[in-house]
Amino acid sequence: MTIRSFGVLVLALTLPLPAASVRAQGIDSTYVGFTAVSLPADGVIRSGAGAARADEQAAGREIDRVTDSRVRLDARLNVQKADIDAIRSRADLAKKEKRDADRADLDFQRRRAEADRRTLEEIRSLFDDQIAEMSAKREWAKARGRTADAELALLRKRQERASRATADSTTLGRLDNDVRELESRVLDARKDEAAKQADWASRYRDTVSQEMSVWRAQQAARAVVRS
């Protein structure tokens, strides 16, 4: 009995593992060394960094341009509001003096001026959205630049690690730690870049929506006719 039981035990230990277990072990061992932080080629990273700097500068110039346009539009709106007040006063006087033709013409001028004012106000809102959008785009460009810097640092460190593959264990351990630290930095930079891109996309959607509002206001202004 003892010998038979021992023989069964030995047989159980020497039987091959089920195919599923073998496959699972193979998968685990295969992906232990999987590189989670892949990098573009050196030239691609540098090109992206240059594009990010150019986009950052372009966004800054656009912010300055739209801000200046908004200041000038505010001045135009103040004049428009004063004109509307003057037309109302003249229309009231024409009504009081029973000058019906003049009053009708002034009423048309007032309705057209008010439609123009509403268009200007929509354009002012558009300028606000454009400034917010370009500010978000500039922040996204900065984040892209930080990602490129982190990627270049990791690429150099990986190259150094590969070139010193025969170094002592202490040196290799230090290099491996440096690589892991830089990989973490790259991932953090990419996450921040993605957040900045999402913010820009949301701002861009607001800009497009406001462009539609400006267009509708323009159509309404063109539709003002003499009654």
ChimeraX commands (.cxc) that place a marker at each C-alpha (Angstrom):
marker #1 position 0.00,0.00,0.00 radius 0.5
marker #1 position 2.75,2.38,0.96 radius 0.5
marker #1 position 4.75,1.66,-2.19 radius 0.5
marker #1 position 1.66,2.03,-4.35 radius 0.5
marker #1 position 0.72,5.31,-2.69 radius 0.5
marker #1 position 4.28,6.57,-3.12 radius 0.5
marker #1 position 4.20,5.53,-6.73 radius 0.5
marker #1 position 0.98,7.45,-7.29 radius 0.5
marker #1 position 2.55,10.49,-5.63 radius 0.5
marker #1 position 5.60,10.31,-7.85 radius 0.5
marker #1 position 3.39,9.85,-10.88 radius 0.5
marker #1 position 1.35,12.91,-9.96 radius 0.5
marker #1 position 4.47,15.01,-9.53 radius 0.5
marker #1 position 5.96,13.95,-12.84 radius 0.5
marker #1 position 2.82,14.35,-14.96 radius 0.5
marker #1 position 3.04,17.32,-17.37 radius 0.5
marker #1 position 1.15,20.49,-16.41 radius 0.5
marker #1 position -2.13,21.17,-18.22 radius 0.5
marker #1 position -1.71,23.06,-21.45 radius 0.5
marker #1 position -3.50,26.13,-20.06 radius 0.5
marker #1 position -1.04,26.40,-17.16 radius 0.5
marker #1 position 1.90,26.10,-19.53 radius 0.5
marker #1 position 0.49,28.84,-21.73 radius 0.5
marker #1 position -0.11,31.09,-18.72 radius 0.5
marker #1 position 3.47,30.63,-17.54 radius 0.5
marker #1 position 4.72,31.36,-21.02 radius 0.5
marker #1 position 2.67,34.55,-21.28 radius 0.5
marker #1 position 3.81,35.76,-17.86 radius 0.5
marker #1 position 7.45,35.22,-18.64 radius 0.5
marker #1 position 7.12,36.76,-22.08 radius 0.5
marker #1 position 5.60,40.05,-20.86 radius 0.5
marker #1 position 7.67,40.58,-17.73 radius 0.5
marker #1 position 10.20,42.44,-19.84 radius 0.5
marker #1 position 7.60,44.34,-21.87 radius 0.5
marker #1 position 8.63,47.97,-22.41 radius 0.5
marker #1 position 5.67,50.09,-21.33 radius 0.5
marker #1 position 7.32,53.38,-22.26 radius 0.5
marker #1 position 8.13,53.23,-25.96 radius 0.5
marker #1 position 9.90,56.16,-27.56 radius 0.5
marker #1 position 9.93,57.66,-31.05 radius 0.5
marker #1 position 13.22,58.03,-32.85 radius 0.5
marker #1 position 15.56,60.82,-31.77 radius 0.5
marker #1 position 14.80,62.90,-34.85 radius 0.5
marker #1 position 11.06,62.55,-34.40 radius 0.5
marker #1 position 11.26,63.72,-30.77 radius 0.5
marker #1 position 13.39,66.73,-31.69 radius 0.5
marker #1 position 11.05,67.64,-34.54 radius 0.5
marker #1 position 8.10,67.47,-32.17 radius 0.5
marker #1 position 9.90,69.69,-29.67 radius 0.5
marker #1 position 10.54,72.28,-32.37 radius 0.5
marker #1 position 6.91,72.20,-33.48 radius 0.5
marker #1 position 5.78,72.62,-29.86 radius 0.5
marker #1 position 7.93,75.73,-29.43 radius 0.5
marker #1 position 6.62,77.18,-32.70 radius 0.5
marker #1 position 3.01,76.51,-31.67 radius 0.5
marker #1 position 3.61,78.12,-28.27 radius 0.5
marker #1 position 4.97,81.28,-29.88 radius 0.5
marker #1 position 2.18,81.39,-32.48 radius 0.5
marker #1 position -0.46,81.05,-29.78 radius 0.5
marker #1 position 1.11,83.91,-27.84 radius 0.5
marker #1 position 1.01,86.16,-30.90 radius 0.5
marker #1 position -2.61,85.24,-31.56 radius 0.5
marker #1 position -3.56,86.05,-27.97 radius 0.5
marker #1 position -1.99,89.51,-28.35 radius 0.5
marker #1 position -3.78,90.10,-31.67 radius 0.5
marker #1 position -7.22,89.06,-30.44 radius 0.5
marker #1 position -6.80,90.97,-27.17 radius 0.5
marker #1 position -6.06,94.14,-29.16 radius 0.5
marker #1 position -9.10,93.48,-31.36 radius 0.5
marker #1 position -11.28,93.09,-28.28 radius 0.5
marker #1 position -10.13,96.40,-26.83 radius 0.5
marker #1 position -10.97,98.18,-30.09 radius 0.5
marker #1 position -14.33,96.39,-30.26 radius 0.5
marker #1 position -15.22,97.57,-26.75 radius 0.5
marker #1 position -14.64,101.14,-27.88 radius 0.5
marker #1 position -16.83,100.56,-30.94 radius 0.5
marker #1 position -19.58,99.13,-28.75 radius 0.5
marker #1 position -19.57,102.20,-26.54 radius 0.5
marker #1 position -20.02,104.40,-29.62 radius 0.5
marker #1 position -22.80,102.12,-30.90 radius 0.5
marker #1 position -24.69,102.32,-27.62 radius 0.5
marker #1 position -24.41,106.12,-27.63 radius 0.5
marker #1 position -25.72,106.20,-31.21 radius 0.5
marker #1 position -28.72,104.08,-30.23 radius 0.5
marker #1 position -29.51,106.41,-27.33 radius 0.5
marker #1 position -29.31,109.41,-29.68 radius 0.5
marker #1 position -31.62,107.75,-32.21 radius 0.5
marker #1 position -34.16,106.96,-29.47 radius 0.5
marker #1 position -34.13,110.58,-28.34 radius 0.5
marker #1 position -34.70,111.82,-31.88 radius 0.5
marker #1 position -37.48,109.26,-32.40 radius 0.5
marker #1 position -39.20,110.36,-29.21 radius 0.5
marker #1 position -39.02,113.97,-30.36 radius 0.5
marker #1 position -40.41,113.06,-33.79 radius 0.5
marker #1 position -43.29,111.21,-32.14 radius 0.5
marker #1 position -44.02,114.15,-29.89 radius 0.5
marker #1 position -44.03,116.51,-32.87 radius 0.5
marker #1 position -46.14,114.05,-34.89 radius 0.5
marker #1 position -43.56,113.71,-37.65 radius 0.5
marker #1 position -44.61,110.17,-38.52 radius 0.5
marker #1 position -42.33,109.72,-41.54 radius 0.5
marker #1 position -39.28,110.81,-39.57 radius 0.5
marker #1 position -40.30,108.64,-36.65 radius 0.5
marker #1 position -40.67,105.56,-38.91 radius 0.5
marker #1 position -37.26,106.18,-40.45 radius 0.5
marker #1 position -35.67,106.65,-37.03 radius 0.5
marker #1 position -37.36,103.49,-35.75 radius 0.5
marker #1 position -35.78,101.57,-38.64 radius 0.5
marker #1 position -32.38,103.09,-37.86 radius 0.5
marker #1 position -32.77,102.09,-34.22 radius 0.5
marker #1 position -33.69,98.48,-35.02 radius 0.5
marker #1 position -30.77,98.19,-37.40 radius 0.5
marker #1 position -28.36,99.77,-34.89 radius 0.5
marker #1 position -29.56,97.43,-32.14 radius 0.5
marker #1 position -29.09,94.41,-34.40 radius 0.5
marker #1 position -25.56,95.61,-35.14 radius 0.5
marker #1 position -24.95,96.04,-31.41 radius 0.5
marker #1 position -26.04,92.47,-30.74 radius 0.5
marker #1 position -23.66,91.28,-33.46 radius 0.5
marker #1 position -20.81,93.24,-31.92 radius 0.5
marker #1 position -21.57,91.72,-28.52 radius 0.5
marker #1 position -21.48,88.23,-30.00 radius 0.5
marker #1 position -18.15,89.05,-31.65 radius 0.5
marker #1 position -16.83,90.26,-28.31 radius 0.5
marker #1 position -17.84,86.92,-26.76 radius 0.5
marker #1 position -16.09,85.18,-29.65 radius 0.5
marker #1 position -12.91,87.11,-28.92 radius 0.5
marker #1 position -13.12,86.01,-25.28 radius 0.5
marker #1 position -13.48,82.38,-26.36 radius 0.5
marker #1 position -10.60,82.70,-28.83 radius 0.5
marker #1 position -8.33,84.13,-26.14 radius 0.5
marker #1 position -9.23,81.25,-23.81 radius 0.5
marker #1 position -8.70,78.75,-26.61 radius 0.5
marker #1 position -5.30,80.14,-27.59 radius 0.5
marker #1 position -4.24,80.24,-23.94 radius 0.5
marker #1 position -5.15,76.56,-23.64 radius 0.5
marker #1 position -3.33,75.82,-26.88 radius 0.5
marker #1 position -0.23,77.56,-25.59 radius 0.5
marker #1 position -0.34,75.48,-22.40 radius 0.5
marker #1 position -0.74,72.34,-24.49 radius 0.5
marker #1 position 2.29,73.31,-26.56 radius 0.5
marker #1 position 4.31,73.86,-23.39 radius 0.5
marker #1 position 3.28,70.42,-22.15 radius 0.5
marker #1 position 4.32,68.88,-25.47 radius 0.5
marker #1 position 7.71,70.50,-25.06 radius 0.5
marker #1 position 8.08,69.07,-21.56 radius 0.5
marker #1 position 7.17,65.63,-22.87 radius 0.5
marker #1 position 9.79,65.90,-25.61 radius 0.5
marker #1 position 12.43,66.95,-23.08 radius 0.5
marker #1 position 11.59,63.99,-20.84 radius 0.5
marker #1 position 11.63,61.60,-23.80 radius 0.5
marker #1 position 15.03,62.82,-24.96 radius 0.5
marker #1 position 16.45,62.41,-21.45 radius 0.5
marker #1 position 15.11,58.85,-21.28 radius 0.5
marker #1 position 16.42,58.03,-24.74 radius 0.5
marker #1 position 19.92,59.20,-23.79 radius 0.5
marker #1 position 19.84,57.27,-20.52 radius 0.5
marker #1 position 18.72,54.09,-22.26 radius 0.5
marker #1 position 21.53,54.50,-24.78 radius 0.5
marker #1 position 23.99,54.93,-21.94 radius 0.5
marker #1 position 22.66,51.81,-20.23 radius 0.5
marker #1 position 23.02,49.79,-23.44 radius 0.5
marker #1 position 26.55,51.03,-24.04 radius 0.5
marker #1 position 27.64,50.01,-20.52 radius 0.5
marker #1 position 26.08,46.56,-20.47 radius 0.5
marker #1 position 29.36,45.04,-19.19 radius 0.5
marker #1 position 29.76,47.48,-16.29 radius 0.5
marker #1 position 29.78,46.34,-12.66 radius 0.5
marker #1 position 26.50,45.53,-10.93 radius 0.5
marker #1 position 26.53,48.71,-8.86 radius 0.5
marker #1 position 26.80,50.90,-11.95 radius 0.5
marker #1 position 24.14,48.91,-13.77 radius 0.5
marker #1 position 21.81,49.14,-10.80 radius 0.5
marker #1 position 22.22,52.90,-10.70 radius 0.5
marker #1 position 21.57,53.18,-14.44 radius 0.5
marker #1 position 18.50,50.97,-14.18 radius 0.5
marker #1 position 17.14,53.16,-11.40 radius 0.5
marker #1 position 17.79,56.25,-13.51 radius 0.5
marker #1 position 15.93,54.67,-16.43 radius 0.5
marker #1 position 12.94,53.81,-14.27 radius 0.5
marker #1 position 12.82,57.31,-12.83 radius 0.5
marker #1 position 12.90,58.85,-16.30 radius 0.5
marker #1 position 10.24,56.45,-17.54 radius 0.5
marker #1 position 7.98,57.64,-14.73 radius 0.5
marker #1 position 8.74,61.24,-15.65 radius 0.5
marker #1 position 7.84,60.59,-19.29 radius 0.5
marker #1 position 4.53,59.01,-18.33 radius 0.5
marker #1 position 3.68,61.93,-16.03 radius 0.5
marker #1 position 4.54,64.38,-18.80 radius 0.5
marker #1 position 2.40,62.51,-21.32 radius 0.5
marker #1 position -0.52,62.42,-18.90 radius 0.5
marker #1 position -0.26,66.17,-18.35 radius 0.5
marker #1 position 0.02,66.73,-22.10 radius 0.5
marker #1 position -3.14,64.70,-22.69 radius 0.5
marker #1 position -5.01,66.75,-20.07 radius 0.5
marker #1 position -3.86,70.00,-21.68 radius 0.5
marker #1 position -4.91,68.74,-25.10 radius 0.5
marker #1 position -8.36,67.83,-23.77 radius 0.5
marker #1 position -8.71,71.31,-22.27 radius 0.5
marker #1 position -7.78,72.90,-25.59 radius 0.5
marker #1 position -10.30,70.69,-27.42 radius 0.5
marker #1 position -13.04,71.83,-25.05 radius 0.5
marker #1 position -12.08,75.49,-25.57 radius 0.5
marker #1 position -11.99,75.00,-29.33 radius 0.5
marker #1 position -15.51,73.55,-29.21 radius 0.5
marker #1 position -16.63,76.70,-27.35 radius 0.5
marker #1 position -15.03,78.86,-30.04 radius 0.5
marker #1 position -16.78,77.04,-32.86 radius 0.5
marker #1 position -20.11,77.29,-31.02 radius 0.5
marker #1 position -19.63,81.03,-30.58 radius 0.5
marker #1 position -18.71,81.41,-34.25 radius 0.5
marker #1 position -22.15,79.99,-35.01 radius 0.5
marker #1 position -23.71,82.54,-32.66 radius 0.5
marker #1 position -21.93,85.37,-34.49 radius 0.5
marker #1 position -23.12,84.03,-37.84 radius 0.5
marker #1 position -26.74,83.87,-36.65 radius 0.5
marker #1 position -26.52,87.43,-35.29 radius 0.5
marker #1 position -25.18,88.63,-38.64 radius 0.5
marker #1 position -28.04,86.96,-40.47 radius 0.5
marker #1 position -30.53,88.57,-38.10 radius 0.5
marker #1 position -28.93,91.99,-38.68 radius 0.5
marker #1 position -29.19,91.56,-42.45 radius 0.5
marker #1 position -32.84,90.62,-42.09 radius 0.5
marker #1 position -33.79,93.97,-40.55 radius 0.5
marker #1 position -35.93,95.79,-43.11 radius 0.5
marker #1 position -38.16,98.84,-43.14 radius 0.5
marker #1 position -41.61,98.04,-41.87 radius 0.5
marker link #1:1,2 radius 0.2
marker link #1:2,3 radius 0.2
marker link #1:3,4 radius 0.2
marker link #1:4,5 radius 0.2
marker link #1:5,6 radius 0.2
marker link #1:6,7 radius 0.2
marker link #1:7,8 radius 0.2
marker link #1:8,9 radius 0.2
marker link #1:9,10 radius 0.2
marker link #1:10,11 radius 0.2
marker link #1:11,12 radius 0.2
marker link #1:12,13 radius 0.2
marker link #1:13,14 radius 0.2
marker link #1:14,15 radius 0.2
marker link #1:15,16 radius 0.2
marker link #1:16,17 radius 0.2
marker link #1:17,18 radius 0.2
marker link #1:18,19 radius 0.2
marker link #1:19,20 radius 0.2
marker link #1:20,21 radius 0.2
marker link #1:21,22 radius 0.2
marker link #1:22,23 radius 0.2
marker link #1:23,24 radius 0.2
marker link #1:24,25 radius 0.2
marker link #1:25,26 radius 0.2
marker link #1:26,27 radius 0.2
marker link #1:27,28 radius 0.2
marker link #1:28,29 radius 0.2
marker link #1:29,30 radius 0.2
marker link #1:30,31 radius 0.2
marker link #1:31,32 radius 0.2
marker link #1:32,33 radius 0.2
marker link #1:33,34 radius 0.2
marker link #1:34,35 radius 0.2
marker link #1:35,36 radius 0.2
marker link #1:36,37 radius 0.2
marker link #1:37,38 radius 0.2
marker link #1:38,39 radius 0.2
marker link #1:39,40 radius 0.2
marker link #1:40,41 radius 0.2
marker link #1:41,42 radius 0.2
marker link #1:42,43 radius 0.2
marker link #1:43,44 radius 0.2
marker link #1:44,45 radius 0.2
marker link #1:45,46 radius 0.2
marker link #1:46,47 radius 0.2
marker link #1:47,48 radius 0.2
marker link #1:48,49 radius 0.2
marker link #1:49,50 radius 0.2
marker link #1:50,51 radius 0.2
marker link #1:51,52 radius 0.2
marker link #1:52,53 radius 0.2
marker link #1:53,54 radius 0.2
marker link #1:54,55 radius 0.2
marker link #1:55,56 radius 0.2
marker link #1:56,57 radius 0.2
marker link #1:57,58 radius 0.2
marker link #1:58,59 radius 0.2
marker link #1:59,60 radius 0.2
marker link #1:60,61 radius 0.2
marker link #1:61,62 radius 0.2
marker link #1:62,63 radius 0.2
marker link #1:63,64 radius 0.2
marker link #1:64,65 radius 0.2
marker link #1:65,66 radius 0.2
marker link #1:66,67 radius 0.2
marker link #1:67,68 radius 0.2
marker link #1:68,69 radius 0.2
marker link #1:69,70 radius 0.2
marker link #1:70,71 radius 0.2
marker link #1:71,72 radius 0.2
marker link #1:72,73 radius 0.2
marker link #1:73,74 radius 0.2
marker link #1:74,75 radius 0.2
marker link #1:75,76 radius 0.2
marker link #1:76,77 radius 0.2
marker link #1:77,78 radius 0.2
marker link #1:78,79 radius 0.2
marker link #1:79,80 radius 0.2
marker link #1:80,81 radius 0.2
marker link #1:81,82 radius 0.2
marker link #1:82,83 radius 0.2
marker link #1:83,84 radius 0.2
marker link #1:84,85 radius 0.2
marker link #1:85,86 radius 0.2
marker link #1:86,87 radius 0.2
marker link #1:87,88 radius 0.2
marker link #1:88,89 radius 0.2
marker link #1:89,90 radius 0.2
marker link #1:90,91 radius 0.2
marker link #1:91,92 radius 0.2
marker link #1:92,93 radius 0.2
marker link #1:93,94 radius 0.2
marker link #1:94,95 radius 0.2
marker link #1:95,96 radius 0.2
marker link #1:96,97 radius 0.2
marker link #1:97,98 radius 0.2
marker link #1:98,99 radius 0.2
marker link #1:99,100 radius 0.2
marker link #1:100,101 radius 0.2
marker link #1:101,102 radius 0.2
marker link #1:102,103 radius 0.2
marker link #1:103,104 radius 0.2
marker link #1:104,105 radius 0.2
marker link #1:105,106 radius 0.2
marker link #1:106,107 radius 0.2
marker link #1:107,108 radius 0.2
marker link #1:108,109 radius 0.2
marker link #1:109,110 radius 0.2
marker link #1:110,111 radius 0.2
marker link #1:111,112 radius 0.2
marker link #1:112,113 radius 0.2
marker link #1:113,114 radius 0.2
marker link #1:114,115 radius 0.2
marker link #1:115,116 radius 0.2
marker link #1:116,117 radius 0.2
marker link #1:117,118 radius 0.2
marker link #1:118,119 radius 0.2
marker link #1:119,120 radius 0.2
marker link #1:120,121 radius 0.2
marker link #1:121,122 radius 0.2
marker link #1:122,123 radius 0.2
marker link #1:123,124 radius 0.2
marker link #1:124,125 radius 0.2
marker link #1:125,126 radius 0.2
marker link #1:126,127 radius 0.2
marker link #1:127,128 radius 0.2
marker link #1:128,129 radius 0.2
marker link #1:129,130 radius 0.2
marker link #1:130,131 radius 0.2
marker link #1:131,132 radius 0.2
marker link #1:132,133 radius 0.2
marker link #1:133,134 radius 0.2
marker link #1:134,135 radius 0.2
marker link #1:135,136 radius 0.2
marker link #1:136,137 radius 0.2
marker link #1:137,138 radius 0.2
marker link #1:138,139 radius 0.2
marker link #1:139,140 radius 0.2
marker link #1:140,141 radius 0.2
marker link #1:141,142 radius 0.2
marker link #1:142,143 radius 0.2
marker link #1:143,144 radius 0.2
marker link #1:144,145 radius 0.2
marker link #1:145,146 radius 0.2
marker link #1:146,147 radius 0.2
marker link #1:147,148 radius 0.2
marker link #1:148,149 radius 0.2
marker link #1:149,150 radius 0.2
marker link #1:150,151 radius 0.2
marker link #1:151,152 radius 0.2
marker link #1:152,153 radius 0.2
marker link #1:153,154 radius 0.2
marker link #1:154,155 radius 0.2
marker link #1:155,156 radius 0.2
marker link #1:156,157 radius 0.2
marker link #1:157,158 radius 0.2
marker link #1:158,159 radius 0.2
marker link #1:159,160 radius 0.2
marker link #1:160,161 radius 0.2
marker link #1:161,162 radius 0.2
marker link #1:162,163 radius 0.2
marker link #1:163,164 radius 0.2
marker link #1:164,165 radius 0.2
marker link #1:165,166 radius 0.2
marker link #1:166,167 radius 0.2
marker link #1:167,168 radius 0.2
marker link #1:168,169 radius 0.2
marker link #1:169,170 radius 0.2
marker link #1:170,171 radius 0.2
marker link #1:171,172 radius 0.2
marker link #1:172,173 radius 0.2
marker link #1:173,174 radius 0.2
marker link #1:174,175 radius 0.2
marker link #1:175,176 radius 0.2
marker link #1:176,177 radius 0.2
marker link #1:177,178 radius 0.2
marker link #1:178,179 radius 0.2
marker link #1:179,180 radius 0.2
marker link #1:180,181 radius 0.2
marker link #1:181,182 radius 0.2
marker link #1:182,183 radius 0.2
marker link #1:183,184 radius 0.2
marker link #1:184,185 radius 0.2
marker link #1:185,186 radius 0.2
marker link #1:186,187 radius 0.2
marker link #1:187,188 radius 0.2
marker link #1:188,189 radius 0.2
marker link #1:189,190 radius 0.2
marker link #1:190,191 radius 0.2
marker link #1:191,192 radius 0.2
marker link #1:192,193 radius 0.2
marker link #1:193,194 radius 0.2
marker link #1:194,195 radius 0.2
marker link #1:195,196 radius 0.2
marker link #1:196,197 radius 0.2
marker link #1:197,198 radius 0.2
marker link #1:198,199 radius 0.2
marker link #1:199,200 radius 0.2
marker link #1:200,201 radius 0.2
marker link #1:201,202 radius 0.2
marker link #1:202,203 radius 0.2
marker link #1:203,204 radius 0.2
marker link #1:204,205 radius 0.2
marker link #1:205,206 radius 0.2
marker link #1:206,207 radius 0.2
marker link #1:207,208 radius 0.2
marker link #1:208,209 radius 0.2
marker link #1:209,210 radius 0.2
marker link #1:210,211 radius 0.2
marker link #1:211,212 radius 0.2
marker link #1:212,213 radius 0.2
marker link #1:213,214 radius 0.2
marker link #1:214,215 radius 0.2
marker link #1:215,216 radius 0.2
marker link #1:216,217 radius 0.2
marker link #1:217,218 radius 0.2
marker link #1:218,219 radius 0.2
marker link #1:219,220 radius 0.2
marker link #1:220,221 radius 0.2
marker link #1:221,222 radius 0.2
marker link #1:222,223 radius 0.2
marker link #1:223,224 radius 0.2
marker link #1:224,225 radius 0.2
marker link #1:225,226 radius 0.2
marker link #1:226,227 radius 0.2
view
